[in-house]
Amino acid sequence: GRIMAGKKNRLNKVWMIPEGEKRDSASYHFVHAKTLSQLRNAQKLRMRKYHPKLRQHVWFIESKMPPHSK
């Protein structure tokens, strides 16, 4: 398989943000790992999760991991 130094771990992780929000201004996010079959089918994750700031459940959609800051 493809092995990239250090980056392997980020391969199947996605940033989940509330639907309708931009990644850099999202009020809340969590990191979720995708399964290999999900990656192969290239489907976007969408799930209902509790949003602590809004204190209610909202839809979260997948966005790319933010750029790594050194």
JOZIJO-V79564 format. One line per field, one symbol per residue. ss: DSSP state (H for helix, E for strand, C for the rest). A space follows every 50 residues. Layout:
ss: ???
This chain:
ss: CCCCCCCHHHCCEEEEEECCCCCCCCCCEEEEECCHHHHHHCCCCEEEEE ECCCCEEEEEEEECCCCCCC
